[in-house]
Amino acid sequence: MNKNDPAIEENSDHFSESEPRFIPKEIRQKIKTELRYRYGSVAEWTRIHNLNYGYVTQVLSGIAPGHNIRALLENEGLLEPLARGTA
């Protein structure tokens, strides 16, 4: 798939600059280190939370955005909650 594909550009328009799609590399590294420290491995954390290991490793490698596990990481204190609209 081409990165310059107009369909990709259209789909990415709904993400604002204040809501990053992907977790930054430095934070991903810290998350992996902390999960290994707390649970012995990332795989053990995925088993405890009944998650797909492949998806979690994609998120922690920067391949997938991680919207589905963001709340779990926030609850663990591994990721700062995103600022939501103050309406």
Biopython code that builds the backbone (N, CA, C, O; Angstrom):
import numpy as np
from Bio.PDB.StructureBuilder import StructureBuilder

atoms = [
    (1, "MET", "N", (0.846, -1.183, 0.000)),
    (1, "MET", "CA", (0.000, 0.000, 0.000)),
    (1, "MET", "C", (0.884, 1.236, 0.000)),
    (1, "MET", "O", (1.883, 1.301, 0.717)),
    (2, "ASN", "N", (0.518, 2.184, -0.787)),
    (2, "ASN", "CA", (1.291, 3.408, -0.952)),
    (2, "ASN", "C", (0.949, 4.412, 0.146)),
    (2, "ASN", "O", (-0.226, 4.660, 0.416)),
    (3, "LYS", "N", (1.966, 4.989, 0.776)),
    (3, "LYS", "CA", (1.734, 5.985, 1.830)),
    (3, "LYS", "C", (1.077, 7.244, 1.296)),
    (3, "LYS", "O", (0.461, 7.987, 2.060)),
    (4, "ASN", "N", (1.195, 7.497, 0.012)),
    (4, "ASN", "CA", (0.595, 8.684, -0.594)),
    (4, "ASN", "C", (-0.811, 8.424, -1.099)),
    (4, "ASN", "O", (-1.381, 9.263, -1.797)),
    (5, "ASP", "N", (-1.375, 7.289, -0.761)),
    (5, "ASP", "CA", (-2.719, 6.923, -1.184)),
    (5, "ASP", "C", (-3.721, 7.922, -0.602)),
    (5, "ASP", "O", (-3.732, 8.130, 0.611)),
    (6, "PRO", "N", (-4.571, 8.550, -1.440)),
    (6, "PRO", "CA", (-5.544, 9.536, -0.944)),
    (6, "PRO", "C", (-6.507, 8.957, 0.086)),
    (6, "PRO", "O", (-6.962, 9.678, 0.974)),
    (7, "ALA", "N", (-6.826, 7.666, -0.015)),
    (7, "ALA", "CA", (-7.745, 7.049, 0.950)),
    (7, "ALA", "C", (-7.138, 7.059, 2.344)),
    (7, "ALA", "O", (-7.844, 7.264, 3.331)),
    (8, "ILE", "N", (-5.835, 6.838, 2.427)),
    (8, "ILE", "CA", (-5.162, 6.866, 3.721)),
    (8, "ILE", "C", (-5.182, 8.279, 4.284)),
    (8, "ILE", "O", (-5.430, 8.474, 5.474)),
    (9, "GLU", "N", (-4.926, 9.252, 3.440)),
    (9, "GLU", "CA", (-4.938, 10.642, 3.895)),
    (9, "GLU", "C", (-6.317, 11.039, 4.393)),
    (9, "GLU", "O", (-6.430, 11.742, 5.397)),
    (10, "GLU", "N", (-7.370, 10.601, 3.709)),
    (10, "GLU", "CA", (-8.728, 10.925, 4.136)),
    (10, "GLU", "C", (-9.020, 10.321, 5.493)),
    (10, "GLU", "O", (-9.594, 10.990, 6.352)),
    (11, "ASN", "N", (-8.636, 9.067, 5.707)),
    (11, "ASN", "CA", (-8.922, 8.393, 6.965)),
    (11, "ASN", "C", (-8.129, 8.969, 8.123)),
    (11, "ASN", "O", (-8.567, 8.877, 9.270)),
    (12, "SER", "N", (-6.985, 9.556, 7.855)),
    (12, "SER", "CA", (-6.172, 10.094, 8.938)),
    (12, "SER", "C", (-6.608, 11.500, 9.341)),
    (12, "SER", "O", (-6.117, 12.034, 10.336)),
    (13, "ASP", "N", (-7.518, 12.106, 8.588)),
    (13, "ASP", "CA", (-7.950, 13.469, 8.884)),
    (13, "ASP", "C", (-8.697, 13.597, 10.205)),
    (13, "ASP", "O", (-8.698, 14.675, 10.798)),
    (14, "HIS", "N", (-9.333, 12.527, 10.684)),
    (14, "HIS", "CA", (-10.132, 12.650, 11.898)),
    (14, "HIS", "C", (-9.294, 12.603, 13.170)),
    (14, "HIS", "O", (-9.848, 12.725, 14.262)),
    (15, "PHE", "N", (-7.987, 12.430, 13.068)),
    (15, "PHE", "CA", (-7.116, 12.460, 14.227)),
    (15, "PHE", "C", (-6.533, 13.856, 14.352)),
    (15, "PHE", "O", (-5.983, 14.396, 13.393)),
    (16, "SER", "N", (-6.655, 14.433, 15.530)),
    (16, "SER", "CA", (-6.117, 15.773, 15.728)),
    (16, "SER", "C", (-4.660, 15.684, 16.162)),
    (16, "SER", "O", (-4.171, 14.617, 16.532)),
    (17, "GLU", "N", (-3.984, 16.808, 16.112)),
    (17, "GLU", "CA", (-2.585, 16.852, 16.529)),
    (17, "GLU", "C", (-2.443, 16.559, 18.020)),
    (17, "GLU", "O", (-1.416, 16.029, 18.444)),
    (18, "SER", "N", (-3.456, 16.895, 18.826)),
    (18, "SER", "CA", (-3.381, 16.658, 20.260)),
    (18, "SER", "C", (-3.699, 15.211, 20.613)),
    (18, "SER", "O", (-3.521, 14.810, 21.764)),
    (19, "GLU", "N", (-4.160, 14.426, 19.662)),
    (19, "GLU", "CA", (-4.474, 13.023, 19.902)),
    (19, "GLU", "C", (-3.648, 12.166, 18.944)),
    (19, "GLU", "O", (-4.111, 11.826, 17.855)),
    (20, "PRO", "N", (-2.421, 11.818, 19.352)),
    (20, "PRO", "CA", (-1.563, 11.056, 18.448)),
    (20, "PRO", "C", (-2.112, 9.657, 18.201)),
    (20, "PRO", "O", (-2.627, 9.011, 19.113)),
    (21, "ARG", "N", (-1.997, 9.199, 16.965)),
    (21, "ARG", "CA", (-2.464, 7.859, 16.618)),
    (21, "ARG", "C", (-1.589, 6.796, 17.246)),
    (21, "ARG", "O", (-2.090, 5.789, 17.747)),
    (22, "PHE", "N", (-0.287, 7.015, 17.223)),
    (22, "PHE", "CA", (0.655, 6.017, 17.696)),
    (22, "PHE", "C", (1.342, 6.505, 18.963)),
    (22, "PHE", "O", (1.521, 7.706, 19.167)),
    (23, "ILE", "N", (1.720, 5.560, 19.806)),
    (23, "ILE", "CA", (2.437, 5.886, 21.033)),
    (23, "ILE", "C", (3.896, 6.173, 20.658)),
    (23, "ILE", "O", (4.507, 5.392, 19.929)),
    (24, "PRO", "N", (4.457, 7.279, 21.144)),
    (24, "PRO", "CA", (5.849, 7.611, 20.813)),
    (24, "PRO", "C", (6.834, 6.513, 21.242)),
    (24, "PRO", "O", (6.592, 5.795, 22.212)),
    (25, "LYS", "N", (7.933, 6.397, 20.516)),
    (25, "LYS", "CA", (8.911, 5.324, 20.725)),
    (25, "LYS", "C", (9.442, 5.282, 22.157)),
    (25, "LYS", "O", (9.536, 4.202, 22.741)),
    (26, "GLU", "N", (9.786, 6.421, 22.727)),
    (26, "GLU", "CA", (10.342, 6.457, 24.078)),
    (26, "GLU", "C", (9.344, 5.900, 25.090)),
    (26, "GLU", "O", (9.721, 5.166, 26.003)),
    (27, "ILE", "N", (8.087, 6.247, 24.924)),
    (27, "ILE", "CA", (7.050, 5.772, 25.840)),
    (27, "ILE", "C", (6.820, 4.279, 25.643)),
    (27, "ILE", "O", (6.639, 3.547, 26.616)),
    (28, "ARG", "N", (6.826, 3.818, 24.382)),
    (28, "ARG", "CA", (6.662, 2.378, 24.114)),
    (28, "ARG", "C", (7.766, 1.575, 24.794)),
    (28, "ARG", "O", (7.504, 0.518, 25.368)),
    (29, "GLN", "N", (8.998, 2.074, 24.730)),
    (29, "GLN", "CA", (10.123, 1.380, 25.362)),
    (29, "GLN", "C", (9.928, 1.310, 26.877)),
    (29, "GLN", "O", (10.170, 0.269, 27.488)),
    (30, "LYS", "N", (9.492, 2.412, 27.480)),
    (30, "LYS", "CA", (9.257, 2.435, 28.924)),
    (30, "LYS", "C", (8.138, 1.477, 29.311)),
    (30, "LYS", "O", (8.223, 0.803, 30.338)),
    (31, "ILE", "N", (7.089, 1.414, 28.495)),
    (31, "ILE", "CA", (5.973, 0.506, 28.760)),
    (31, "ILE", "C", (6.458, -0.936, 28.724)),
    (31, "ILE", "O", (6.142, -1.715, 29.623)),
    (32, "LYS", "N", (7.222, -1.301, 27.701)),
    (32, "LYS", "CA", (7.737, -2.673, 27.595)),
    (32, "LYS", "C", (8.609, -3.027, 28.799)),
    (32, "LYS", "O", (8.490, -4.115, 29.363)),
    (33, "THR", "N", (9.478, -2.104, 29.183)),
    (33, "THR", "CA", (10.361, -2.347, 30.325)),
    (33, "THR", "C", (9.552, -2.543, 31.600)),
    (33, "THR", "O", (9.824, -3.460, 32.375)),
    (34, "GLU", "N", (8.568, -1.693, 31.817)),
    (34, "GLU", "CA", (7.757, -1.770, 33.035)),
    (34, "GLU", "C", (6.907, -3.038, 33.063)),
    (34, "GLU", "O", (6.770, -3.666, 34.113)),
    (35, "LEU", "N", (6.334, -3.420, 31.919)),
    (35, "LEU", "CA", (5.550, -4.660, 31.876)),
    (35, "LEU", "C", (6.433, -5.867, 32.174)),
    (35, "LEU", "O", (6.002, -6.786, 32.872)),
    (36, "ARG", "N", (7.644, -5.880, 31.664)),
    (36, "ARG", "CA", (8.573, -6.985, 31.951)),
    (36, "ARG", "C", (8.922, -7.012, 33.435)),
    (36, "ARG", "O", (9.019, -8.084, 34.032)),
    (37, "TYR", "N", (9.109, -5.837, 34.029)),
    (37, "TYR", "CA", (9.440, -5.754, 35.449)),
    (37, "TYR", "C", (8.271, -6.242, 36.313)),
    (37, "TYR", "O", (8.469, -7.025, 37.242)),
    (38, "ARG", "N", (7.067, -5.782, 36.009)),
    (38, "ARG", "CA", (5.895, -6.117, 36.826)),
    (38, "ARG", "C", (5.394, -7.544, 36.625)),
    (38, "ARG", "O", (5.004, -8.205, 37.588)),
    (39, "TYR", "N", (5.403, -8.021, 35.381)),
    (39, "TYR", "CA", (4.760, -9.296, 35.058)),
    (39, "TYR", "C", (5.725, -10.368, 34.560)),
    (39, "TYR", "O", (5.309, -11.502, 34.324)),
    (40, "GLY", "N", (6.986, -10.040, 34.398)),
    (40, "GLY", "CA", (7.953, -11.004, 33.898)),
    (40, "GLY", "C", (8.091, -10.978, 32.390)),
    (40, "GLY", "O", (9.151, -11.293, 31.850)),
    (41, "SER", "N", (7.018, -10.603, 31.711)),
    (41, "SER", "CA", (7.051, -10.502, 30.246)),
    (41, "SER", "C", (5.815, -9.761, 29.766)),
    (41, "SER", "O", (4.813, -9.656, 30.472)),
    (42, "VAL", "N", (5.914, -9.253, 28.553)),
    (42, "VAL", "CA", (4.754, -8.628, 27.917)),
    (42, "VAL", "C", (3.692, -9.693, 27.662)),
    (42, "VAL", "O", (2.496, -9.428, 27.785)),
    (43, "ALA", "N", (4.135, -10.898, 27.308)),
    (43, "ALA", "CA", (3.202, -11.996, 27.023)),
    (43, "ALA", "C", (2.329, -12.316, 28.238)),
    (43, "ALA", "O", (1.136, -12.583, 28.090)),
    (44, "GLU", "N", (2.909, -12.292, 29.425)),
    (44, "GLU", "CA", (2.131, -12.581, 30.636)),
    (44, "GLU", "C", (1.057, -11.514, 30.854)),
    (44, "GLU", "O", (-0.068, -11.838, 31.236)),
    (45, "TRP", "N", (1.394, -10.254, 30.615)),
    (45, "TRP", "CA", (0.413, -9.176, 30.756)),
    (45, "TRP", "C", (-0.729, -9.365, 29.765)),
    (45, "TRP", "O", (-1.891, -9.141, 30.104)),
    (46, "THR", "N", (-0.401, -9.778, 28.539)),
    (46, "THR", "CA", (-1.452, -9.996, 27.536)),
    (46, "THR", "C", (-2.353, -11.152, 27.936)),
    (46, "THR", "O", (-3.561, -11.101, 27.705)),
    (47, "ARG", "N", (-1.777, -12.209, 28.539)),
    (47, "ARG", "CA", (-2.600, -13.347, 28.993)),
    (47, "ARG", "C", (-3.539, -12.924, 30.119)),
    (47, "ARG", "O", (-4.715, -13.288, 30.122)),
    (48, "ILE", "N", (-3.021, -12.161, 31.067)),
    (48, "ILE", "CA", (-3.828, -11.716, 32.209)),
    (48, "ILE", "C", (-5.037, -10.913, 31.734)),
    (48, "ILE", "O", (-6.134, -11.052, 32.275)),
    (49, "HIS", "N", (-4.831, -10.080, 30.727)),
    (49, "HIS", "CA", (-5.901, -9.215, 30.227)),
    (49, "HIS", "C", (-6.625, -9.793, 29.015)),
    (49, "HIS", "O", (-7.441, -9.118, 28.387)),
    (50, "ASN", "N", (-6.318, -11.056, 28.693)),
    (50, "ASN", "CA", (-6.977, -11.757, 27.579)),
    (50, "ASN", "C", (-6.898, -10.948, 26.281)),
    (50, "ASN", "O", (-7.901, -10.737, 25.599)),
    (51, "LEU", "N", (-5.682, -10.502, 25.960)),
    (51, "LEU", "CA", (-5.446, -9.708, 24.757)),
    (51, "LEU", "C", (-4.736, -10.548, 23.702)),
    (51, "LEU", "O", (-4.168, -11.597, 24.008)),
    (52, "ASN", "N", (-4.772, -10.087, 22.482)),
    (52, "ASN", "CA", (-4.056, -10.732, 21.391)),
    (52, "ASN", "C", (-2.596, -10.283, 21.450)),
    (52, "ASN", "O", (-2.294, -9.099, 21.302)),
    (53, "TYR", "N", (-1.696, -11.247, 21.668)),
    (53, "TYR", "CA", (-0.276, -10.926, 21.813)),
    (53, "TYR", "C", (0.283, -10.253, 20.562)),
    (53, "TYR", "O", (1.084, -9.323, 20.663)),
    (54, "GLY", "N", (-0.132, -10.712, 19.398)),
    (54, "GLY", "CA", (0.345, -10.116, 18.147)),
    (54, "GLY", "C", (-0.011, -8.643, 18.055)),
    (54, "GLY", "O", (0.813, -7.822, 17.651)),
    (55, "TYR", "N", (-1.247, -8.308, 18.432)),
    (55, "TYR", "CA", (-1.683, -6.909, 18.393)),
    (55, "TYR", "C", (-0.885, -6.064, 19.390)),
    (55, "TYR", "O", (-0.442, -4.963, 19.062)),
    (56, "VAL", "N", (-0.707, -6.581, 20.599)),
    (56, "VAL", "CA", (0.028, -5.830, 21.621)),
    (56, "VAL", "C", (1.464, -5.580, 21.168)),
    (56, "VAL", "O", (1.981, -4.476, 21.342)),
    (57, "THR", "N", (2.111, -6.585, 20.593)),
    (57, "THR", "CA", (3.485, -6.381, 20.125)),
    (57, "THR", "C", (3.533, -5.397, 18.962)),
    (57, "THR", "O", (4.504, -4.653, 18.824)),
    (58, "GLN", "N", (2.498, -5.384, 18.126)),
    (58, "GLN", "CA", (2.449, -4.396, 17.044)),
    (58, "GLN", "C", (2.333, -2.983, 17.617)),
    (58, "GLN", "O", (2.989, -2.058, 17.139)),
    (59, "VAL", "N", (1.499, -2.823, 18.635)),
    (59, "VAL", "CA", (1.352, -1.509, 19.278)),
    (59, "VAL", "C", (2.677, -1.082, 19.901)),
    (59, "VAL", "O", (3.103, 0.061, 19.739)),
    (60, "LEU", "N", (3.327, -2.002, 20.613)),
    (60, "LEU", "CA", (4.567, -1.667, 21.307)),
    (60, "LEU", "C", (5.768, -1.572, 20.366)),
    (60, "LEU", "O", (6.849, -1.145, 20.770)),
    (61, "SER", "N", (5.572, -1.968, 19.119)),
    (61, "SER", "CA", (6.611, -1.805, 18.096)),
    (61, "SER", "C", (6.347, -0.591, 17.218)),
    (61, "SER", "O", (7.185, -0.228, 16.393)),
    (62, "GLY", "N", (5.191, 0.038, 17.389)),
    (62, "GLY", "CA", (4.857, 1.229, 16.616)),
    (62, "GLY", "C", (4.184, 0.938, 15.296)),
    (62, "GLY", "O", (4.070, 1.829, 14.453)),
    (63, "ILE", "N", (3.734, -0.296, 15.096)),
    (63, "ILE", "CA", (3.085, -0.668, 13.838)),
    (63, "ILE", "C", (1.585, -0.388, 13.887)),
    (63, "ILE", "O", (0.992, 0.000, 12.881)),
    (64, "ALA", "N", (0.970, -0.585, 15.056)),
    (64, "ALA", "CA", (-0.470, -0.373, 15.226)),
    (64, "ALA", "C", (-0.692, 0.784, 16.200)),
    (64, "ALA", "O", (0.139, 1.022, 17.076)),
    (65, "PRO", "N", (-1.813, 1.508, 16.052)),
    (65, "PRO", "CA", (-2.048, 2.695, 16.878)),
    (65, "PRO", "C", (-2.287, 2.422, 18.362)),
    (65, "PRO", "O", (-1.858, 3.224, 19.192)),
    (66, "GLY", "N", (-2.936, 1.352, 18.723)),
    (66, "GLY", "CA", (-3.106, 1.031, 20.133)),
    (66, "GLY", "C", (-4.308, 1.618, 20.816)),
    (66, "GLY", "O", (-4.353, 1.668, 22.045)),
    (67, "HIS", "N", (-5.291, 2.067, 20.052)),
    (67, "HIS", "CA", (-6.491, 2.637, 20.674)),
    (67, "HIS", "C", (-7.179, 1.629, 21.592)),
    (67, "HIS", "O", (-7.743, 2.016, 22.616)),
    (68, "ASN", "N", (-7.142, 0.349, 21.242)),
    (68, "ASN", "CA", (-7.856, -0.674, 22.005)),
    (68, "ASN", "C", (-7.223, -0.969, 23.359)),
    (68, "ASN", "O", (-7.925, -1.390, 24.278)),
    (69, "ILE", "N", (-5.936, -0.765, 23.508)),
    (69, "ILE", "CA", (-5.296, -1.065, 24.793)),
    (69, "ILE", "C", (-4.886, 0.190, 25.558)),
    (69, "ILE", "O", (-4.329, 0.096, 26.652)),
    (70, "ARG", "N", (-5.156, 1.345, 24.999)),
    (70, "ARG", "CA", (-4.764, 2.604, 25.648)),
    (70, "ARG", "C", (-5.363, 2.714, 27.058)),
    (70, "ARG", "O", (-4.662, 3.117, 27.987)),
    (71, "ALA", "N", (-6.630, 2.367, 27.233)),
    (71, "ALA", "CA", (-7.274, 2.471, 28.548)),
    (71, "ALA", "C", (-6.603, 1.541, 29.563)),
    (71, "ALA", "O", (-6.416, 1.918, 30.719)),
    (72, "LEU", "N", (-6.243, 0.335, 29.137)),
    (72, "LEU", "CA", (-5.553, -0.587, 30.043)),
    (72, "LEU", "C", (-4.197, -0.033, 30.464)),
    (72, "LEU", "O", (-3.824, -0.108, 31.635)),
    (73, "LEU", "N", (-3.472, 0.517, 29.512)),
    (73, "LEU", "CA", (-2.166, 1.095, 29.828)),
    (73, "LEU", "C", (-2.314, 2.301, 30.749)),
    (73, "LEU", "O", (-1.481, 2.512, 31.630)),
    (74, "GLU", "N", (-3.362, 3.090, 30.553)),
    (74, "GLU", "CA", (-3.623, 4.233, 31.438)),
    (74, "GLU", "C", (-3.950, 3.744, 32.843)),
    (74, "GLU", "O", (-3.463, 4.313, 33.820)),
    (75, "ASN", "N", (-4.770, 2.695, 32.961)),
    (75, "ASN", "CA", (-5.130, 2.146, 34.271)),
    (75, "ASN", "C", (-3.917, 1.587, 35.005)),
    (75, "ASN", "O", (-3.860, 1.630, 36.234)),
    (76, "GLU", "N", (-2.949, 1.064, 34.259)),
    (76, "GLU", "CA", (-1.716, 0.536, 34.848)),
    (76, "GLU", "C", (-0.772, 1.666, 35.254)),
    (76, "GLU", "O", (0.217, 1.430, 35.948)),
    (77, "GLY", "N", (-1.075, 2.888, 34.826)),
    (77, "GLY", "CA", (-0.197, 4.013, 35.102)),
    (77, "GLY", "C", (0.989, 4.078, 34.157)),
    (77, "GLY", "O", (1.975, 4.761, 34.436)),
    (78, "LEU", "N", (0.894, 3.369, 33.040)),
    (78, "LEU", "CA", (1.990, 3.307, 32.075)),
    (78, "LEU", "C", (1.857, 4.333, 30.964)),
    (78, "LEU", "O", (2.798, 4.554, 30.203)),
    (79, "LEU", "N", (0.703, 4.953, 30.869)),
    (79, "LEU", "CA", (0.438, 5.907, 29.803)),
    (79, "LEU", "C", (-0.417, 7.021, 30.372)),
    (79, "LEU", "O", (-1.398, 6.768, 31.071)),
    (80, "GLU", "N", (-0.045, 8.243, 30.073)),
    (80, "GLU", "CA", (-0.820, 9.392, 30.538)),
    (80, "GLU", "C", (-2.153, 9.436, 29.801)),
    (80, "GLU", "O", (-2.195, 9.245, 28.585)),
    (81, "PRO", "N", (-3.240, 9.685, 30.522)),
    (81, "PRO", "CA", (-4.542, 9.809, 29.844)),
    (81, "PRO", "C", (-4.518, 10.959, 28.846)),
    (81, "PRO", "O", (-3.921, 12.006, 29.094)),
    (82, "LEU", "N", (-5.180, 10.742, 27.715)),
    (82, "LEU", "CA", (-5.288, 11.802, 26.713)),
    (82, "LEU", "C", (-6.214, 12.880, 27.233)),
    (82, "LEU", "O", (-7.219, 12.583, 27.879)),
    (83, "ALA", "N", (-5.886, 14.121, 26.959)),
    (83, "ALA", "CA", (-6.752, 15.233, 27.346)),
    (83, "ALA", "C", (-7.990, 15.205, 26.468)),
    (83, "ALA", "O", (-7.893, 15.301, 25.244)),
    (84, "ARG", "N", (-9.119, 15.079, 27.072)),
    (84, "ARG", "CA", (-10.385, 15.083, 26.339)),
    (84, "ARG", "C", (-10.921, 16.507, 26.292)),
    (84, "ARG", "O", (-10.479, 17.372, 27.048)),
    (85, "GLY", "N", (-11.858, 16.737, 25.415)),
    (85, "GLY", "CA", (-12.474, 18.063, 25.288)),
    (85, "GLY", "C", (-13.083, 18.520, 26.596)),
    (85, "GLY", "O", (-13.683, 17.721, 27.315)),
    (86, "THR", "N", (-12.938, 19.780, 26.909)),
    (86, "THR", "CA", (-13.471, 20.319, 28.158)),
    (86, "THR", "C", (-14.744, 21.082, 27.865)),
    (86, "THR", "O", (-14.763, 22.313, 27.869)),
    (87, "ALA", "N", (-15.806, 20.340, 27.612)),
    (87, "ALA", "CA", (-17.085, 20.973, 27.273)),
    (87, "ALA", "C", (-17.944, 21.123, 28.498)),
    (87, "ALA", "O", (-19.060, 21.635, 28.411)),
]
sb = StructureBuilder()
sb.init_structure("model")
sb.init_model(0)
sb.init_chain("A")
sb.init_seg("    ")
for serial, (resi, resn, name, xyz) in enumerate(atoms, 1):
    if name == "N":
        sb.init_residue(resn, " ", resi, " ")
    sb.init_atom(name, np.array(xyz, "f"), 0.0, 1.0, " ", f" {name:<3s}", serial, name[0])
structure = sb.get_structure()
